[in-house]
Amino acid sequence: MPRRLLQNTEFIIALVIVLLALVIGAINPAFFSLRNFFDLLRSSIVAGIFALGVLMVIVSGGIDVSFTAIAVFSLYVTTKVMIETNYTGPFWPAYISAALIGLLLGLFNAFLIYRFKLPTLIVTLGTQALFRGFLLFVIGSRLLRNIPDAMTDYSRTNLLSIPLPDGSSANLPLAFLLLVAAVIVVYVILNYTMLGRGIYALGGAPEAAARAGFNIRNTQFFIYGFVGFLSGIAGMTYGALNRQANPFDIVGSELDVIAAVVLGGAAITGGRGSVVGTLLGVFLVVMMNNSLILVGIPSVWQKVVIGLVIIFGTGLSAIQIRNAARQRLTVSETSEA
């Protein structure tokens, strides 16, 4: 196997996915069913949208742990307003509402980070507690099950529905298109725009990025505003697919999302990461969370596995960065000689 492939994080993660799938499938053939595959894709929708926002933050050299609080805040407020106003219209205005709420909360994060020059992890830890506390003690803490008909109808709308021999069907929800759209948007931004170059430059060396002419303030406001925007959409999607608005949901799953992004090759120190690697990381984490029980591993061990994944992913990233630095140093010494 070429050495270059072994140094490619995306290839390694894809190889791990294939090997893990073969092991799980050998133990429990139900893993290879179309229904299970669609279930994995369904479980990847919300996690994938979250991860694309987190990818931007990590590439820029920051850490955001408030995105789940933003998501549940946007979901709960929007759903409660729809219920109290007896909303009977289409579902798309709910997405606009949740996305705008998420955008505003994300911009609040950006303001604190830029204005007071505070570490991103500290700021988002604080705002996570702030957003969640305000939601629970001011807006409400009651589980909302009597959701509007528009949400229920949306959750039942499928992009694909394939009949199975047993008379049931394997369904892929329409919401999967939201993940596809988010992938396209983030991929274009990071790879084909000056803004994307600024995000990578900010993560690599903020001072050098500023000297190169990148607007640090605007870049940071875009990053955290966009993360909030995506979080609002992800939160609304989560609520629709689960047909409820629970203020105690989602928060606490940040570890899985960050693990997926880091495992996908994003350097925790910033400056490196890709959309393809992130998607592979999300699918691997989702596959482990959803399939460990198929091989007889208790669900209580899932967090242990995710913790090991973070250690492995961070370690792999650190080793690659160190090797790349050594190669640059060797080339530099050779050229000088």
Backbone hydrogen bonds in HBPLUS format (Angstrom, degrees):
<---DONOR---> <-ACCEPTOR-->    atom                        ^
c    i                          cat <-CA-CA->   ^        H-A-AA   ^      H-
h    n   atom  resd res      DA  || num        DHA   H-A  angle D-A-AA Bond
n    s   type  num  typ     dist DA aas  dist angle  dist       angle   num
A0005-LEU N   A0002-PRO O   3.15 MM   3  5.55 128.4  2.43 105.4 117.0     1
A0007-GLN N   A0003-ARG O   3.16 MM   4  6.46 126.0  2.46 141.0 155.1     2
A0007-GLN N   A0004-ARG O   3.15 MM   3  5.13 140.2  2.31  94.8 106.3     3
A0008-ASN N   A0005-LEU O   3.00 MM   3  5.03 157.4  2.05 103.3 110.5     4
A0012-ILE N   A0008-ASN O   3.08 MM   4  6.39 160.5  2.11 153.2 158.9     5
A0013-ILE N   A0009-THR O   2.92 MM   4  6.17 165.5  1.94 158.2 161.2     6
A0014-ALA N   A0010-GLU O   2.98 MM   4  6.12 160.6  2.02 146.3 152.0     7
A0015-LEU N   A0011-PHE O   2.89 MM   4  6.08 154.5  1.96 147.9 155.1     8
A0016-VAL N   A0012-ILE O   2.89 MM   4  6.18 154.2  1.95 148.5 155.8     9
A0017-ILE N   A0013-ILE O   2.91 MM   4  6.17 156.9  1.97 150.4 156.4    10
A0018-VAL N   A0014-ALA O   3.05 MM   4  6.33 160.5  2.09 147.8 152.2    11
A0019-LEU N   A0015-LEU O   2.93 MM   4  6.18 168.4  1.95 153.8 157.0    12
A0020-LEU N   A0016-VAL O   2.81 MM   4  5.89 164.1  1.83 152.2 157.2    13
A0021-ALA N   A0017-ILE O   2.88 MM   4  5.97 154.9  1.94 145.2 152.6    14
A0022-LEU N   A0018-VAL O   2.98 MM   4  6.23 154.9  2.04 148.0 154.5    15
A0023-VAL N   A0019-LEU O   3.02 MM   4  6.31 153.8  2.09 146.9 153.8    16
A0024-ILE N   A0020-LEU O   2.90 MM   4  6.11 172.9  1.91 156.2 158.0    17
A0025-GLY N   A0021-ALA O   2.80 MM   4  5.80 160.4  1.84 146.8 153.5    18
A0026-ALA N   A0022-LEU O   2.95 MM   4  5.96 142.3  2.09 135.0 144.4    19
A0027-ILE N   A0023-VAL O   3.13 MM   4  6.42 146.7  2.25 144.4 152.7    20
A0028-ASN N   A0024-ILE O   2.79 MM   4  5.98 162.3  1.82 154.4 160.2    21
A0031-PHE N   A0028-ASN O   3.05 MM   3  6.09 173.9  2.06 132.5 134.5    22
A0032-PHE N   A0029-PRO O   3.10 MM   3  5.85 148.9  2.20 119.8 125.2    23
A0033-SER N   A0030-ALA O   3.16 MM   3  5.36 163.5  2.19 112.8 114.4    24
A0037-PHE N   A0033-SER O   3.09 MM   4  6.42 156.1  2.15 147.5 154.2    25
A0038-PHE N   A0034-LEU O   2.95 MM   4  6.20 163.0  1.98 153.9 157.6    26
A0039-ASP N   A0035-ARG O   2.91 MM   4  6.13 147.1  2.02 142.4 152.5    27
A0040-LEU N   A0036-ASN O   2.91 MM   4  6.20 148.7  2.01 146.5 154.3    28
A0041-LEU N   A0037-PHE O   3.02 MM   4  6.37 156.0  2.07 147.1 153.6    29
A0042-ARG N   A0038-PHE O   2.83 MM   4  6.04 156.3  1.89 147.0 153.9    30
A0043-SER N   A0039-ASP O   2.92 MM   4  6.13 157.6  1.97 145.6 151.4    31
A0044-SER N   A0040-LEU O   3.04 MM   4  6.20 124.2  2.37 134.8 149.2    32
A0044-SER N   A0041-LEU O   3.08 MM   3  4.98 136.0  2.28  93.3 106.2    33
A0045-ILE N   A0042-ARG O   3.25 MM   3  5.53 159.6  2.29 107.1 113.1    34
A0048-GLY N   A0044-SER O   2.71 MM   4  5.39 145.1  1.83 134.5 144.7    35
A0049-ILE N   A0045-ILE O   3.04 MM   4  6.30 158.3  2.09 150.9 155.8    36
A0050-PHE N   A0046-VAL O   3.01 MM   4  6.24 169.1  2.02 155.7 158.8    37
A0051-ALA N   A0047-ALA O   2.88 MM   4  6.01 161.5  1.91 145.8 151.5    38
A0052-LEU N   A0048-GLY O   3.06 MM   4  6.26 147.1  2.17 146.6 153.6    39
A0053-GLY N   A0050-PHE O   3.09 MM   3  5.46 124.4  2.41 105.8 119.0    40
A0054-VAL N   A0050-PHE O   3.00 MM   4  6.31 164.1  2.03 154.3 159.4    41
A0055-LEU N   A0051-ALA O   2.77 MM   4  5.89 147.6  1.87 144.9 153.7    42
A0057-VAL N   A0053-GLY O   3.27 MM   4  6.67 156.3  2.33 146.8 153.2    43
A0058-ILE N   A0054-VAL O   2.88 MM   4  6.14 169.5  1.90 162.2 163.7    44
A0059-VAL N   A0055-LEU O   2.88 MM   4  5.98 164.9  1.90 154.3 158.9    45
A0060-SER N   A0056-MET O   3.07 MM   4  6.19 143.1  2.22 138.1 147.4    46
A0060-SER N   A0057-VAL O   3.13 MM   3  5.17 123.3  2.47  93.9 108.3    47
A0062-GLY N   A0057-VAL O   2.92 MM   5  5.23 159.8  1.96 151.6 145.3    48
A0061-GLY N   A0058-ILE O   2.93 MM   3  5.04 158.3  1.98 106.4 113.0    49
A0271-GLY N   A0059-VAL O   2.70 MM 212  4.87 172.9  1.70 129.4 132.0    50
A0069-ALA N   A0066-SER O   3.07 MM   3  5.33 118.6  2.46 104.3 119.1    51
A0070-ILE N   A0066-SER O   2.98 MM   4  6.29 155.4  2.04 155.9 163.8    52
A0071-ALA N   A0067-PHE O   2.98 MM   4  6.12 150.7  2.06 137.6 145.5    53
A0072-VAL N   A0068-THR O   3.01 MM   4  6.30 166.6  2.03 153.4 154.6    54
A0073-PHE N   A0069-ALA O   2.98 MM   4  5.99 152.9  2.05 142.4 150.6    55
A0074-SER N   A0070-ILE O   2.94 MM   4  6.07 165.3  1.96 149.7 153.4    56
A0075-LEU N   A0071-ALA O   2.94 MM   4  6.13 162.7  1.97 150.2 155.4    57
A0076-TYR N   A0072-VAL O   2.91 MM   4  5.90 169.7  1.92 145.8 149.2    58
A0077-VAL N   A0073-PHE O   3.03 MM   4  6.05 170.8  2.04 152.5 155.6    59
A0078-THR N   A0074-SER O   3.13 MM   4  6.04 163.1  2.16 142.3 147.7    60
A0079-THR N   A0075-LEU O   2.95 MM   4  6.03 165.6  1.97 151.5 156.1    61
A0080-LYS N   A0076-TYR O   2.91 MM   4  5.96 162.1  1.94 149.7 155.0    62
A0081-VAL N   A0077-VAL O   3.04 MM   4  6.18 159.4  2.08 149.5 154.6    63
A0082-MET N   A0078-THR O   3.02 MM   4  6.25 159.1  2.07 148.3 154.2    64
A0083-ILE N   A0079-THR O   2.94 MM   4  6.20 153.9  2.01 149.1 156.1    65
A0084-GLU N   A0080-LYS O   2.93 MM   4  6.09 169.8  1.94 153.4 156.0    66
A0085-THR N   A0081-VAL O   2.98 MM   4  6.00 139.3  2.15 144.2 153.7    67
A0087-TYR N   A0082-MET O   2.89 MM   5  4.99 171.6  1.90 156.6 157.2    68
A0086-ASN N   A0083-ILE O   3.12 MM   3  5.10 160.0  2.16 103.6 109.0    69
A0094-ALA N   A0091-PHE O   2.92 MM   3  5.56 137.8  2.10 120.1 131.2    70
A0095-TYR N   A0092-TRP O   3.08 MM   3  5.21 123.0  2.42 100.4 114.0    71
A0096-ILE N   A0092-TRP O   3.20 MM   4  6.60 155.8  2.26 150.3 156.6    72
A0097-SER N   A0093-PRO O   2.92 MM   4  6.17 162.3  1.95 151.1 155.4    73
A0098-ALA N   A0094-ALA O   2.94 MM   4  6.14 170.8  1.95 152.4 154.7    74
A0099-ALA N   A0095-TYR O   2.86 MM   4  5.93 160.3  1.90 148.7 154.7    75
A0100-LEU N   A0096-ILE O   2.97 MM   4  6.12 155.8  2.03 148.0 154.1    76
A0101-ILE N   A0097-SER O   2.99 MM   4  6.24 159.5  2.03 152.8 158.5    77
A0102-GLY N   A0098-ALA O   2.93 MM   4  6.10 163.4  1.95 148.0 153.0    78
A0103-LEU N   A0099-ALA O   2.84 MM   4  6.04 149.2  1.94 140.9 150.0    79
A0104-LEU N   A0100-LEU O   3.01 MM   4  6.25 160.7  2.05 149.1 152.5    80
A0105-LEU N   A0101-ILE O   3.07 MM   4  6.36 162.2  2.11 153.1 157.8    81
A0106-GLY N   A0102-GLY O   2.88 MM   4  6.04 153.8  1.95 148.1 155.9    82
A0107-LEU N   A0103-LEU O   2.90 MM   4  6.15 152.1  1.98 149.1 156.5    83
A0108-PHE N   A0104-LEU O   3.02 MM   4  6.28 140.8  2.18 139.3 149.9    84
A0109-ASN N   A0105-LEU O   3.17 MM   4  6.55 151.0  2.26 142.8 149.3    85
A0110-ALA N   A0106-GLY O   3.03 MM   4  6.39 157.6  2.08 145.2 151.2    86
A0111-PHE N   A0107-LEU O   2.85 MM   4  6.10 153.1  1.93 146.4 153.2    87
A0112-LEU N   A0108-PHE O   3.16 MM   4  6.43 164.6  2.19 151.5 154.0    88
A0113-ILE N   A0109-ASN O   2.97 MM   4  6.20 162.6  2.00 155.1 160.4    89
A0114-TYR N   A0110-ALA O   2.89 MM   4  5.99 168.4  1.90 154.2 157.1    90
A0115-ARG N   A0111-PHE O   2.80 MM   4  5.60 157.7  1.85 146.8 154.3    91
A0116-PHE N   A0112-LEU O   3.22 MM   4  5.73 158.6  2.26 131.0 137.4    92
A0123-VAL N   A0119-PRO O   3.08 MM   4  6.35 168.9  2.09 159.8 162.8    93
A0124-THR N   A0120-THR O   2.98 MM   4  6.09 172.4  1.99 152.6 154.9    94
A0125-LEU N   A0121-LEU O   2.93 MM   4  5.99 144.9  2.05 142.7 152.5    95
A0126-GLY N   A0122-ILE O   3.05 MM   4  6.24 158.0  2.10 146.5 152.0    96
A0127-THR N   A0123-VAL O   2.84 MM   4  6.17 162.5  1.87 154.4 159.6    97
A0128-GLN N   A0124-THR O   2.90 MM   4  5.77 144.4  2.03 132.0 141.4    98
A0129-ALA N   A0125-LEU O   3.34 MM   4  6.58 162.3  2.37 142.6 145.6    99
A0130-LEU N   A0126-GLY O   2.91 MM   4  6.16 154.3  1.98 145.1 153.6   100
A0131-PHE N   A0127-THR O   2.75 MM   4  5.80 176.9  1.75 153.0 153.7   101
A0132-ARG N   A0128-GLN O   3.04 MM   4  6.08 165.5  2.07 146.1 150.8   102
A0133-GLY N   A0129-ALA O   2.82 MM   4  5.75 156.9  1.87 142.6 150.2   103
A0134-PHE N   A0130-LEU O   2.94 MM   4  6.03 163.6  1.96 150.4 155.0   104
A0135-LEU N   A0131-PHE O   3.00 MM   4  6.15 154.8  2.06 143.5 150.7   105
A0136-LEU N   A0132-ARG O   2.98 MM   4  6.18 167.4  1.99 154.2 156.4   106
A0137-PHE N   A0133-GLY O   2.97 MM   4  5.98 164.2  1.99 153.2 157.5   107
A0138-VAL N   A0134-PHE O   2.96 MM   4  5.36 141.3  2.11 136.2 143.2   108
A0140-GLY N   A0135-LEU O   2.82 MM   5  6.09 157.7  1.87 169.5 177.0   109
A0144-LEU N   A0245-ALA O   3.01 MM 101  5.02 175.1  2.01 141.2 142.4   110
A0245-ALA N   A0144-LEU O   2.94 MM 101  5.02 155.4  2.00 140.3 148.2   111
A0147-ILE N   A0145-ARG O   2.76 MM   2  5.41 141.3  1.91  99.8  90.0   112
A0151-MET N   A0148-PRO O   3.09 MM   3  5.61 131.5  2.34 110.4 121.0   113
A0152-THR N   A0148-PRO O   3.38 MM   4  6.81 160.1  2.42 148.8 153.9   114
A0153-ASP N   A0149-ASP O   2.81 MM   4  6.01 166.7  1.83 158.7 162.1   115
A0154-TYR N   A0150-ALA O   3.01 MM   4  6.07 154.5  2.08 138.7 145.9   116
A0155-SER N   A0151-MET O   2.99 MM   4  6.21 155.0  2.06 147.6 153.9   117
A0156-ARG N   A0152-THR O   3.23 MM   4  6.47 132.1  2.47 139.8 151.7   118
A0156-ARG N   A0153-ASP O   3.18 MM   3  5.22 136.3  2.38  96.2 108.2   119
A0157-THR N   A0154-TYR O   3.12 MM   3  5.19 159.2  2.16 104.5 111.0   120
A0174-LEU N   A0157-THR O   3.03 MM  17  5.84 163.9  2.05 142.5 137.8   121
A0159-LEU N   A0172-LEU O   2.68 MM  13  5.62 148.1  1.78 152.3 163.0   122
A0160-LEU N   A0172-LEU O   3.23 MM  12  5.09 159.4  2.28 137.9 142.8   123
A0172-LEU N   A0160-LEU O   2.87 MM  12  5.09 165.1  1.89 149.7 151.8   124
A0162-ILE N   A0170-ALA O   2.93 MM   8  5.19 165.1  1.96 147.9 148.6   125
A0170-ALA N   A0162-ILE O   2.85 MM   8  5.19 161.1  1.88 148.3 148.9   126
A0164-LEU N   A0168-SER O   2.81 MM   4  5.44 164.3  1.84 149.6 144.9   127
A0167-GLY N   A0164-LEU O   2.98 MM   3  5.62 161.3  2.01 127.5 129.4   128
A0176-PHE N   A0173-PRO O   3.09 MM   3  5.91 169.3  2.10 120.7 124.1   129
A0177-LEU N   A0174-LEU O   3.02 MM   3  6.03 164.5  2.04 130.4 132.7   130
A0178-LEU N   A0175-ALA O   2.91 MM   3  5.38 143.2  2.04 110.5 120.8   131
A0179-LEU N   A0176-PHE O   3.13 MM   3  5.35 121.8  2.49 100.0 113.1   132
A0180-VAL N   A0176-PHE O   3.16 MM   4  6.57 157.9  2.21 147.3 153.4   133
A0181-ALA N   A0177-LEU O   2.86 MM   4  6.09 160.3  1.90 148.4 153.3   134
A0182-ALA N   A0178-LEU O   2.91 MM   4  6.12 159.2  1.95 147.4 153.3   135
A0183-VAL N   A0179-LEU O   2.90 MM   4  6.10 156.7  1.95 151.2 157.3   136
A0184-ILE N   A0180-VAL O   3.07 MM   4  6.36 161.9  2.11 150.9 154.8   137
A0185-VAL N   A0181-ALA O   3.02 MM   4  6.26 167.5  2.04 154.2 157.2   138
A0186-VAL N   A0182-ALA O   2.97 MM   4  6.07 174.6  1.97 154.9 156.7   139
A0187-TYR N   A0183-VAL O   2.89 MM   4  5.90 159.0  1.94 148.4 155.2   140
A0188-VAL N   A0184-ILE O   2.99 MM   4  6.12 162.6  2.02 149.8 154.2   141
A0189-ILE N   A0185-VAL O   2.98 MM   4  6.20 165.3  2.00 151.9 156.4   142
A0190-LEU N   A0186-VAL O   2.97 MM   4  6.08 173.3  1.98 154.5 156.1   143
A0191-ASN N   A0187-TYR O   3.02 MM   4  5.96 146.8  2.14 144.1 152.7   144
A0192-TYR N   A0188-VAL O   2.83 MM   4  5.26 151.3  1.91 146.1 149.8   145
A0197-ARG N   A0193-THR O   3.24 MM   4  6.65 152.9  2.31 141.8 148.6   146
A0198-GLY N   A0194-MET O   2.93 MM   4  6.21 148.7  2.03 143.5 152.6   147
A0199-ILE N   A0195-LEU O   2.94 MM   4  6.31 144.6  2.07 146.4 156.1   148
A0200-TYR N   A0196-GLY O   3.09 MM   4  6.42 162.6  2.12 152.5 155.6   149
A0201-ALA N   A0197-ARG O   2.84 MM   4  6.01 158.1  1.89 146.6 153.8   150
A0202-LEU N   A0198-GLY O   2.82 MM   4  5.90 152.2  1.90 143.6 150.8   151
A0203-GLY N   A0199-ILE O   3.21 MM   4  6.46 150.4  2.31 141.5 148.3   152
A0204-GLY N   A0200-TYR O   2.96 MM   4  6.20 145.7  2.07 145.3 155.5   153
A0205-ALA N   A0201-ALA O   2.97 MM   4  6.05 179.2  1.97 158.7 158.6   154
A0209-ALA N   A0205-ALA O   2.90 MM   4  6.13 153.6  1.97 155.7 164.4   155
A0210-ALA N   A0206-PRO O   2.96 MM   4  6.23 154.2  2.03 148.5 154.5   156
A0211-ARG N   A0207-GLU O   2.99 MM   4  6.28 159.4  2.03 149.3 154.9   157
A0212-ALA N   A0208-ALA O   2.89 MM   4  6.06 137.8  2.07 140.6 152.3   158
A0214-PHE N   A0209-ALA O   3.08 MM   5  5.61 155.2  2.15 162.9 155.1   159
A0213-GLY N   A0210-ALA O   3.07 MM   3  5.30 157.5  2.13 104.8 111.7   160
A0219-THR N   A0215-ASN O   3.02 MM   4  6.13 156.6  2.08 149.8 157.1   161
A0220-GLN N   A0216-ILE O   2.92 MM   4  6.08 164.9  1.95 153.8 157.1   162
A0221-PHE N   A0217-ARG O   2.95 MM   4  6.17 164.0  1.97 155.5 160.4   163
A0222-PHE N   A0218-ASN O   2.91 MM   4  6.05 151.8  1.99 142.2 150.1   164
A0223-ILE N   A0219-THR O   2.94 MM   4  6.17 166.4  1.96 151.9 155.4   165
A0224-TYR N   A0220-GLN O   3.09 MM   4  6.28 174.0  2.10 159.9 158.2   166
A0225-GLY N   A0221-PHE O   2.98 MM   4  5.78 147.3  2.09 136.1 146.2   167
A0226-PHE N   A0222-PHE O   2.75 MM   4  5.74 156.0  1.81 150.6 157.3   168
A0227-VAL N   A0223-ILE O   2.92 MM   4  6.17 152.6  1.99 146.0 154.0   169
A0228-GLY N   A0224-TYR O   3.06 MM   4  6.15 156.8  2.12 136.6 142.6   170
A0229-PHE N   A0225-GLY O   2.90 MM   4  6.15 152.9  1.98 142.7 150.7   171
A0230-LEU N   A0226-PHE O   2.89 MM   4  6.16 166.3  1.91 155.0 156.9   172
A0231-SER N   A0227-VAL O   2.86 MM   4  6.00 150.2  1.95 144.1 153.4   173
A0232-GLY N   A0228-GLY O   2.93 MM   4  6.17 152.6  2.00 149.8 155.8   174
A0233-ILE N   A0229-PHE O   3.24 MM   4  6.57 157.4  2.29 146.0 151.5   175
A0234-ALA N   A0230-LEU O   2.82 MM   4  6.07 160.9  1.86 151.4 157.2   176
A0235-GLY N   A0231-SER O   2.80 MM   4  5.94 158.3  1.84 149.4 155.2   177
A0236-MET N   A0232-GLY O   3.07 MM   4  6.25 161.1  2.10 145.9 150.4   178
A0237-THR N   A0233-ILE O   2.96 MM   4  6.15 154.6  2.03 147.2 154.7   179
A0238-TYR N   A0234-ALA O   2.87 MM   4  6.09 157.4  1.92 149.0 155.1   180
A0239-GLY N   A0235-GLY O   3.01 MM   4  6.27 163.0  2.04 150.3 154.3   181
A0240-ALA N   A0236-MET O   2.98 MM   4  6.16 158.8  2.03 146.8 152.6   182
A0241-LEU N   A0237-THR O   2.93 MM   4  6.08 170.8  1.93 156.4 158.7   183
A0242-ASN N   A0238-TYR O   3.04 MM   4  6.13 146.2  2.16 144.9 153.8   184
A0243-ARG N   A0239-GLY O   2.74 MM   4  5.63 110.6  2.23 134.3 151.2   185
A0244-GLN N   A0239-GLY O   3.12 MM   5  5.29 152.6  2.20 141.6 148.1   186
A0243-ARG N   A0240-ALA O   3.18 MM   3  4.83 145.5  2.31  92.4 102.6   187
A0249-ASP N   A0246-ASN O   3.03 MM   3  5.44 168.4  2.04 120.3 122.3   188
A0251-VAL N   A0249-ASP O   2.64 MM   2  5.74 143.6  1.77 111.6  99.0   189
A0253-SER N   A0250-ILE O   2.96 MM   3  5.83 148.7  2.06 154.4 156.7   190
A0257-VAL N   A0253-SER O   3.43 MM   4  6.82 161.1  2.47 152.1 156.5   191
A0258-ILE N   A0254-GLU O   2.89 MM   4  6.11 174.8  1.89 165.7 166.7   192
A0259-ALA N   A0255-LEU O   2.88 MM   4  5.92 155.5  1.93 145.1 152.8   193
A0260-ALA N   A0256-ASP O   2.98 MM   4  6.20 151.3  2.06 142.5 149.8   194
A0261-VAL N   A0257-VAL O   3.06 MM   4  6.40 158.5  2.11 152.9 157.8   195
A0262-VAL N   A0258-ILE O   2.95 MM   4  6.14 170.4  1.96 156.3 158.9   196
A0263-LEU N   A0259-ALA O   2.79 MM   4  5.79 160.3  1.83 147.9 154.7   197
A0264-GLY N   A0260-ALA O   2.94 MM   4  6.00 136.0  2.13 134.9 146.3   198
A0266-ALA N   A0261-VAL O   3.32 MM   5  5.98 161.8  2.36 151.2 147.3   199
A0265-GLY N   A0262-VAL O   3.02 MM   3  5.43 161.2  2.06 113.6 116.7   200
A0267-ALA N   A0272-ARG O   2.96 MM   5  5.30 147.4  2.06 123.4 132.2   201
A0270-GLY N   A0267-ALA O   2.83 MM   3  5.22 163.7  1.86 116.5 121.7   202
A0278-THR N   A0274-SER O   3.05 MM   4  6.18 153.1  2.13 138.7 146.4   203
A0279-LEU N   A0275-VAL O   2.97 MM   4  6.23 159.4  2.01 153.0 157.6   204
A0280-LEU N   A0276-VAL O   3.03 MM   4  6.31 158.7  2.08 151.2 157.0   205
A0281-GLY N   A0277-GLY O   2.88 MM   4  6.10 154.4  1.95 146.4 154.1   206
A0282-VAL N   A0278-THR O   2.86 MM   4  6.12 154.8  1.92 150.7 157.4   207
A0283-PHE N   A0279-LEU O   2.96 MM   4  6.18 164.2  1.99 148.5 152.6   208
A0284-LEU N   A0280-LEU O   2.96 MM   4  6.15 154.9  2.02 146.6 153.6   209
A0285-VAL N   A0281-GLY O   3.01 MM   4  6.21 165.6  2.03 150.5 153.9   210
A0286-VAL N   A0282-VAL O   2.87 MM   4  6.02 166.9  1.88 156.1 160.2   211
A0287-MET N   A0283-PHE O   2.82 MM   4  5.87 153.9  1.89 141.4 149.4   212
A0288-MET N   A0284-LEU O   2.93 MM   4  6.19 153.2  2.00 146.3 153.3   213
A0289-ASN N   A0285-VAL O   2.90 MM   4  6.14 164.3  1.93 151.7 156.1   214
A0290-ASN N   A0286-VAL O   2.85 MM   4  5.94 158.9  1.89 151.5 157.1   215
A0291-SER N   A0287-MET O   2.86 MM   4  5.56 140.0  2.02 138.6 148.3   216
A0292-LEU N   A0288-MET O   3.14 MM   4  5.52 144.4  2.27 139.3 140.9   217
A0294-LEU N   A0291-SER O   2.92 MM   3  5.10 135.0  2.12 101.4 114.5   218
A0295-VAL N   A0292-LEU O   3.13 MM   3  5.50 143.8  2.27 104.7 114.4   219
A0297-ILE N   A0292-LEU O   3.06 MM   5  5.35 158.2  2.11 149.2 142.5   220
A0296-GLY N   A0293-ILE O   3.19 MM   3  5.00 162.1  2.22  99.9 103.7   221
A0301-TRP N   A0298-PRO O   3.07 MM   3  5.80 162.7  2.10 118.9 124.2   222
A0302-GLN N   A0299-SER O   3.02 MM   3  5.36 165.7  2.04 113.4 117.9   223
A0304-VAL N   A0301-TRP O   3.13 MM   3  5.18 120.4  2.50  96.2 111.1   224
A0305-VAL N   A0301-TRP O   3.08 MM   4  6.43 157.4  2.13 152.6 158.3   225
A0306-ILE N   A0302-GLN O   2.88 MM   4  6.21 160.2  1.92 153.5 159.1   226
A0307-GLY N   A0303-LYS O   2.87 MM   4  6.03 155.4  1.93 144.2 150.8   227
A0308-LEU N   A0304-VAL O   3.01 MM   4  6.32 155.6  2.07 147.6 153.8   228
A0309-VAL N   A0305-VAL O   2.88 MM   4  6.18 146.9  1.99 145.2 155.5   229
A0310-ILE N   A0306-ILE O   2.96 MM   4  6.31 153.8  2.03 150.6 156.2   230
A0311-ILE N   A0307-GLY O   3.09 MM   4  6.39 163.1  2.12 149.3 153.5   231
A0312-PHE N   A0308-LEU O   2.83 MM   4  6.03 163.0  1.86 149.7 154.9   232
A0313-GLY N   A0309-VAL O   2.73 MM   4  5.89 169.1  1.74 154.8 158.3   233
A0314-THR N   A0310-ILE O   2.83 MM   4  5.88 168.2  1.84 152.1 155.8   234
A0315-GLY N   A0311-ILE O   2.89 MM   4  5.90 157.7  1.94 143.6 150.8   235
A0316-LEU N   A0312-PHE O   2.82 MM   4  5.99 160.6  1.86 151.9 157.3   236
A0317-SER N   A0313-GLY O   2.97 MM   4  6.14 159.6  2.01 145.5 151.2   237
A0318-ALA N   A0314-THR O   2.91 MM   4  6.13 157.8  1.96 148.3 154.3   238
A0319-ILE N   A0315-GLY O   2.93 MM   4  6.15 158.6  1.98 150.7 156.3   239
A0320-GLN N   A0316-LEU O   3.00 MM   4  6.22 159.9  2.04 149.6 154.8   240
A0321-ILE N   A0317-SER O   2.99 MM   4  6.21 159.3  2.04 149.6 155.1   241
A0322-ARG N   A0318-ALA O   2.93 MM   4  6.11 160.2  1.97 147.7 153.5   242
A0323-ASN N   A0319-ILE O   2.87 MM   4  6.08 157.9  1.91 149.4 155.6   243
A0324-ALA N   A0320-GLN O   2.88 MM   4  6.06 155.2  1.95 145.8 152.9   244
A0325-ALA N   A0321-ILE O   2.94 MM   4  6.18 154.1  2.01 146.6 153.6   245
A0326-ARG N   A0322-ARG O   2.99 MM   4  6.25 152.5  2.06 145.1 152.5   246
A0327-GLN N   A0323-ASN O   2.95 MM   4  6.20 155.5  2.01 147.3 153.7   247
A0328-ARG N   A0324-ALA O   3.00 MM   4  6.28 156.8  2.06 147.8 153.6   248
A0329-LEU N   A0325-ALA O   2.98 MM   4  6.18 155.6  2.04 145.0 151.8   249
A0330-THR N   A0326-ARG O   2.86 MM   4  6.08 154.3  1.92 148.2 155.4   250
A0331-VAL N   A0327-GLN O   2.94 MM   4  6.16 160.7  1.97 148.9 153.8   251
A0332-SER N   A0328-ARG O   2.91 MM   4  6.07 156.7  1.96 145.5 152.3   252
A0333-GLU N   A0329-LEU O   2.91 MM   4  6.13 161.5  1.94 149.4 153.9   253
A0334-THR N   A0330-THR O   2.93 MM   4  6.08 154.3  1.99 145.7 153.2   254
A0335-SER N   A0331-VAL O   2.93 MM   4  6.13 158.6  1.98 148.8 154.1   255
A0336-GLU N   A0332-SER O   3.01 MM   4  6.19 153.5  2.08 146.5 153.8   256
A0337-ALA N   A0333-GLU O   2.99 MM   4  6.15 147.1  2.10 140.6 149.4   257
